[in-house]
Amino acid sequence: MKNSKKMAASAVLGIFALVAAGLLGIARTAVGEDSAKSHDVVVFAAASLRETFEAIAKSFEVAHPGSHVVLQLAGSQELRTQIENGAKADVFASADTKHMSALQDAGLVGKSTIFAHNEPVVITPSANPAGLHRFEDLPKAKKLIVGVDDVPIGRYTKQIIEKAGKDLGESFVKDVEANVVSSELNVRQVLAKVGLGEGDAGFVYRTDAATVRDKVQVIDIPQRWNVIAEYPIAVTSHAPNPDLAKAWVEMVSSPGGQKILSAAGFLTAGGATN
């Protein structure tokens, strides 16, 4: 009986030892994870910045050993909403000044810098089923895909159509607007749908079209009707890692960062601040 009790006690102690070891391992893992997260820089960026920011992230991690860039890519309006609702971001890079200004007014980001510009274009599937050859042919696109009004590319699209309508007539505007079959939450969704042939045409940035040259044709928008997109960047007011956030903004605006942006088709930044 005594031996049985000793064996049972030993078994219980063994279980406690295993549990304790497990908890210690979990604690060590948690500490390791927290330590790793302390070196993360979380960048909220407009969807059109995907390839360029991925390239800059590689350079950043080399220049800052132990750091890790976490990219959150979506429509600028979606990212703004997430920040307004408490999302933990270190940096916000928008495809327009509207959403950046709203966050500045709310005290959620600091001073912003314009680090790039971009140019909207019209794209068609590579087969160009509607037979579009110039911007004025746009009413021939019976399935037009655009961004929602609150996403930067959607607002730019509306401005472009309205400007063109002043020269081409109200019928141009009405015909184009009547042909909109889908409004997307970010520019990459427009790009994907047109590339897959789900639309006759769509509005994206020139840099987006360059990422799928084999799937789409590009139709330039005459300068007198086009608008130039401004891309501001800023450190958030409650950045978990403000030093890394500042370093990221500096790298994006540096000659090396600007070279990556330029190679992708973005226009010269100009260095303006707000």
Backbone hydrogen bonds, N-H to C=O, Kabsch-Sander energy under -0.5 kcal/mol:
donor,donor_aa,acceptor,acceptor_aa,energy
5,K,1,M,-2.4
6,K,2,K,-2.6
7,M,3,N,-2.5
8,A,4,S,-2.4
9,A,5,K,-2.9
10,S,6,K,-2.6
11,A,7,M,-2.3
12,V,8,A,-2.6
13,L,9,A,-2.8
14,G,10,S,-2.4
15,I,11,A,-2.3
16,F,12,V,-2.6
17,A,13,L,-2.5
18,L,14,G,-2.3
19,V,15,I,-2.8
20,A,16,F,-3.1
21,A,17,A,-2.5
22,G,18,L,-2.5
23,L,19,V,-2.9
24,L,20,A,-2.5
25,G,21,A,-2.4
26,I,22,G,-2.5
27,A,23,L,-2.8
28,R,24,L,-2.7
29,T,25,G,-2.5
30,A,26,I,-2.9
31,V,27,A,-2.6
32,G,28,R,-2.5
33,E,29,T,-2.7
34,D,30,A,-2.9
35,S,31,V,-2.7
36,A,32,G,-2.3
37,K,33,E,-2.9
38,S,34,D,-1.7
39,H,36,A,-1.8
40,D,37,K,-1.7
41,V,68,H,-2.4
43,V,41,V,-0.7
43,V,70,V,-2.9
44,F,42,V,-0.6
44,F,91,V,-2.9
45,A,43,V,-0.6
45,A,72,Q,-2.6
46,A,93,A,-1.6
47,A,74,A,-1.4
49,L,46,A,-2.3
50,R,47,A,-1.5
53,F,49,L,-2.8
54,E,50,R,-2.1
55,A,51,E,-1.8
56,I,52,T,-2.5
57,A,53,F,-2.3
58,K,54,E,-1.3
59,S,55,A,-1.4
60,F,56,I,-2.6
61,E,57,A,-2.5
62,V,58,K,-1.4
63,A,59,S,-2.3
64,H,60,F,-1.8
67,S,64,H,-2.3
68,H,39,H,-1.9
70,V,41,V,-2.4
70,V,68,H,-0.6
71,L,69,V,-0.7
72,Q,43,V,-3.0
73,L,71,L,-0.6
74,A,45,A,-1.6
78,E,75,G,-0.5
79,L,75,G,-2.2
80,R,76,S,-2.4
81,T,77,Q,-1.9
82,Q,78,E,-2.1
83,I,79,L,-2.3
84,E,80,R,-2.6
85,N,81,T,-1.4
86,G,83,I,-1.8
87,A,82,Q,-2.7
89,A,87,A,-1.0
90,D,42,V,-2.6
91,V,42,V,-1.8
92,F,234,A,-2.5
93,A,44,F,-2.8
94,S,232,P,-2.1
100,M,96,D,-0.6
101,S,97,T,-2.9
102,A,98,K,-1.8
103,L,99,H,-1.6
104,Q,100,M,-2.2
105,D,101,S,-2.7
106,A,102,A,-1.2
107,G,104,Q,-1.5
108,L,103,L,-2.9
109,V,103,L,-0.7
110,G,235,V,-2.6
113,T,233,I,-2.3
114,I,272,A,-3.5
115,F,113,T,-0.8
115,F,231,Y,-2.5
116,A,231,Y,-1.0
117,H,267,L,-1.1
118,N,229,A,-1.8
121,V,204,V,-3.0
122,V,219,I,-2.3
123,I,202,G,-2.8
124,T,217,Q,-1.9
126,S,215,K,-1.9
128,N,125,P,-1.9
131,G,128,N,-1.7
135,F,220,D,-0.5
137,D,134,R,-2.1
138,L,135,F,-2.2
140,K,137,D,-2.7
141,A,138,L,-2.3
142,K,140,K,-1.1
144,L,179,N,-3.0
145,I,201,A,-2.5
146,V,182,S,-2.3
148,V,184,E,-3.0
151,V,148,V,-1.4
154,G,151,V,-0.8
155,R,151,V,-2.1
156,Y,152,P,-2.8
157,T,153,I,-2.1
158,K,154,G,-1.9
159,Q,155,R,-2.1
160,I,156,Y,-2.5
161,I,157,T,-2.5
162,E,158,K,-2.2
163,K,159,Q,-2.3
164,A,160,I,-2.5
165,G,161,I,-2.1
166,K,162,E,-1.0
166,K,163,K,-0.6
167,D,163,K,-0.5
167,D,164,A,-1.2
168,L,164,A,-3.1
169,G,165,G,-2.0
172,F,169,G,-0.8
173,V,169,G,-1.1
174,K,170,E,-2.6
175,D,171,S,-2.7
176,V,172,F,-2.4
177,E,173,V,-2.7
178,A,174,K,-1.9
179,N,175,D,-0.8
179,N,176,V,-1.0
180,V,177,E,-1.1
181,V,144,L,-2.4
181,V,179,N,-0.5
182,S,144,L,-1.1
184,E,146,V,-2.8
189,Q,186,N,-1.0
190,V,186,N,-1.2
191,L,187,V,-2.4
192,A,188,R,-2.3
193,K,189,Q,-2.1
194,V,190,V,-2.3
195,G,191,L,-2.5
196,L,192,A,-1.7
197,G,194,V,-1.6
198,E,193,K,-2.7
200,D,143,K,-2.6
201,A,143,K,-1.5
202,G,123,I,-1.7
203,F,145,I,-1.1
204,V,121,V,-2.1
204,V,202,G,-0.5
206,R,119,E,-2.6
208,D,205,Y,-0.6
209,A,205,Y,-2.0
210,A,206,R,-1.6
211,T,208,D,-1.5
212,V,209,A,-1.3
213,R,210,A,-0.7
215,K,212,V,-2.1
216,V,212,V,-1.3
217,Q,124,T,-2.3
219,I,122,V,-3.3
220,D,218,V,-0.5
225,W,222,P,-2.0
226,N,222,P,-1.7
229,A,118,N,-2.4
229,A,227,V,-0.6
231,Y,116,A,-2.5
233,I,113,T,-1.9
234,A,92,F,-1.9
236,T,90,D,-2.1
237,S,108,L,-2.7
239,A,236,T,-1.3
245,A,241,N,-2.4
246,K,242,P,-2.5
247,A,243,D,-2.0
248,W,244,L,-2.3
249,V,245,A,-2.2
250,E,246,K,-2.3
251,M,247,A,-2.1
252,V,248,W,-2.5
253,S,249,V,-1.9
254,S,250,E,-0.7
254,S,251,M,-0.6
257,G,251,M,-0.7
258,Q,254,S,-2.9
259,K,255,P,-1.8
260,I,256,G,-1.6
261,L,257,G,-2.1
262,S,258,Q,-2.7
263,A,259,K,-2.2
264,A,260,I,-1.1
265,G,262,S,-1.4
266,F,261,L,-2.3
267,L,117,H,-2.7
271,G,114,I,-0.8
274,N,112,S,-2.3
